[in-house]
Amino acid sequence: MKLLVTGGAGFIGSHTSLLLLEEGYDLVIYDSFHNSSKKVFKRFEKILGCDETYLTKRIKVIEGDIRDRNLLEEVFNYYSSSGDSITAVLHFAGLKSVSESVIKPIDYWDVNLLGTKNLIEVMAKYECYKLVFSSSATVYGSTSSSKITEDHNINPQNPYGHTKAAVEDFLTDLYNSNDKWSFAILRYFNPVGAHSSGQIGEDPFGVPNNLFPFISQVAIGRLEKLLVFGNDWPTTDGTGIRDYIHVIDLAQGHISALEKLLENNNQIVKLNLGSGKGHSVLDVIKTFSKVTGVDIPYEISNRRSGDTGQNVADPSLSKKTLGWETKRTLFEMCRDSWNWQTKNPNGYN
Ligand SMILES: NC(=O)c1ccc[n+]([C@@H]2O[C@H](COP(=O)([O-])OP(=O)(O)OC[C@H]3O[C@@H](n4cnc5c(N)ncnc54)[C@H](O)[C@@H]3O)[C@@H](O)[C@H]2O)c1
């Protein structure tokens, strides 16, 4: 079965693609490489213990922008006319930095919403009606709930979150308009960690926005100190509390969601993918230091625009719907991030 994975070279897309290959799916990976490296595919060969000839039979990599409708059409047309149509799409491609989205809202609306609309139009033309979408816990905005359930208000506080909420509405409207569509809308909490081989991991361009790549780069000496954004949040130690999820648990959540879409037509699910456990920034620093044996210098800085104090999932609906739940602990997340960082001090370069 052939799947299209947009953004399949990125952090979450690459881990999910690897698991999909292991499950026997053949992939078309469509990525602009705006925030990722082609070298990730060489690493797949190492992990899978295969050569390039085998891998190129299983994955076709296309460098392209999701806003390039002509190229997307060419891709769908090629597979449909060769009798090997794309059955479903996992849509990871997008821009993901909350702080950047505050400065560049046009780019975020353009890529995240218009890019998705483009993709959907081409899918409809080639009668591919199943899509797994990367949404985000950011859609919930600030909350007083200790654990967020899927029926919580949707009230994003920043342009990035607005684009994710808008795509969710768009997909819901499509579902209501036509009984062919099936969507799994997955609201990720905080994906971290790396494949246990240390061959693939998160390699953001520039100074990282997320805590784990930031902390890893401080620990390895690539950055001088960690900036902790705010110690005056209404949390136990004043630093932000997040629900961290190991990227392999997250990737497995995608396989379960995809299987659900493949089992039945015409359904829409909106699910939290998180562990249900909250950890403060100081908790993470402590665990990371314990795992690595390295002290992490940090400095408290101002809250970031658009951030929230606490964001923890209630993952029970995902468990009930998909039979999926996280397995990996904060210790394993720190261990695997550190393994990736030490084996690849400069990422894929
Ligand atoms: N990492 C997180 O913390 C997080 C949390 C919630 C949701 N998400 C969402 O999950 C998805 C994947 O996130 P990630 O962490 O793997 O990010 P990432 O930046 O590592 O991966 C995104 C991929 O999309 C590609 N891309 C970007 N713009 C593109 C475009 N216009 N056309 C084609 N490809 C394009 C990038 O090159 C990259 O390979 C994103 O949609 C993101 O918003 C991520």
The ligand as a MOL file (V3000), in Angstrom:
LIG
                    3D

  0  0  0     0  0            999 V3000
M  V30 BEGIN CTAB
M  V30 COUNTS 44 48 0 0 0
M  V30 BEGIN ATOM
M  V30 1 N 7.4920 19.2140 17.2350 0
M  V30 2 C 6.4990 19.6990 17.9400 0
M  V30 3 O 6.6890 20.1470 19.0570 0
M  V30 4 C 5.0900 19.6870 17.3930 0
M  V30 5 C 4.0090 19.7890 18.2870 0
M  V30 6 C 2.7150 19.7960 17.7840 0
M  V30 7 C 2.4970 19.7090 16.4180 0
M  V30 8 N 3.5640 19.6240 15.5810 0 CHG=1
M  V30 9 C 3.3140 19.5720 14.1400 0
M  V30 10 O 3.8290 18.3580 13.6370 0
M  V30 11 C 4.3010 18.5420 12.3100 0
M  V30 12 C 5.7200 18.0250 12.2190 0
M  V30 13 O 6.5170 18.7150 13.1770 0
M  V30 14 P 8.0750 18.4420 13.3450 0
M  V30 15 O 8.4140 18.7140 14.7500 0
M  V30 16 O 8.4390 17.1490 12.7460 0 CHG=-1
M  V30 17 O 8.6290 19.6520 12.4790 0
M  V30 18 P 9.8130 19.6640 11.4220 0
M  V30 19 O 10.0490 21.1010 11.0790 0
M  V30 20 O 10.9540 18.8520 11.8770 0
M  V30 21 O 9.1180 18.9210 10.1970 0
M  V30 22 C 8.2810 19.5910 9.2870 0
M  V30 23 C 8.7300 19.1710 7.9020 0
M  V30 24 O 7.9290 19.8740 6.9530 0
M  V30 25 C 8.7860 20.4000 5.9660 0
M  V30 26 N 8.1440 21.5920 5.4060 0
M  V30 27 C 8.0080 22.7980 5.9840 0
M  V30 28 N 7.3390 23.6260 5.1620 0
M  V30 29 C 7.0550 22.9030 4.0410 0
M  V30 30 C 6.3720 23.1900 2.8450 0
M  V30 31 N 5.8720 24.4050 2.5900 0
M  V30 32 N 6.2460 22.2230 1.9100 0
M  V30 33 C 6.7750 20.9820 2.1160 0
M  V30 34 N 7.4450 20.6540 3.2420 0
M  V30 35 C 7.5700 21.6030 4.2010 0
M  V30 36 C 10.0940 20.7100 6.6750 0
M  V30 37 O 11.1940 20.7670 5.7840 0
M  V30 38 C 10.1940 19.5340 7.6270 0
M  V30 39 O 10.8510 18.4420 7.0440 0
M  V30 40 C 4.1460 20.0260 12.0020 0
M  V30 41 O 2.9620 20.2090 11.2720 0
M  V30 42 C 4.0400 20.6450 13.3630 0
M  V30 43 O 3.2970 21.8490 13.3460 0
M  V30 44 C 4.8510 19.5960 16.0370 0
M  V30 END ATOM
M  V30 BEGIN BOND
M  V30 1 1 1 2
M  V30 2 2 2 3
M  V30 3 1 2 4
M  V30 4 1 4 5
M  V30 5 2 4 44
M  V30 6 2 5 6
M  V30 7 1 6 7
M  V30 8 2 7 8
M  V30 9 1 8 9
M  V30 10 1 8 44
M  V30 11 1 9 10
M  V30 12 1 9 42
M  V30 13 1 10 11
M  V30 14 1 11 12
M  V30 15 1 11 40
M  V30 16 1 12 13
M  V30 17 1 13 14
M  V30 18 2 14 15
M  V30 19 1 14 16
M  V30 20 1 14 17
M  V30 21 1 17 18
M  V30 22 2 18 19
M  V30 23 1 18 20
M  V30 24 1 18 21
M  V30 25 1 21 22
M  V30 26 1 22 23
M  V30 27 1 23 24
M  V30 28 1 23 38
M  V30 29 1 24 25
M  V30 30 1 25 26
M  V30 31 1 25 36
M  V30 32 1 26 27
M  V30 33 1 26 35
M  V30 34 2 27 28
M  V30 35 1 28 29
M  V30 36 1 29 30
M  V30 37 2 29 35
M  V30 38 1 30 31
M  V30 39 2 30 32
M  V30 40 1 32 33
M  V30 41 2 33 34
M  V30 42 1 34 35
M  V30 43 1 36 37
M  V30 44 1 36 38
M  V30 45 1 38 39
M  V30 46 1 40 41
M  V30 47 1 40 42
M  V30 48 1 42 43
M  V30 END BOND
M  V30 END CTAB
M  END
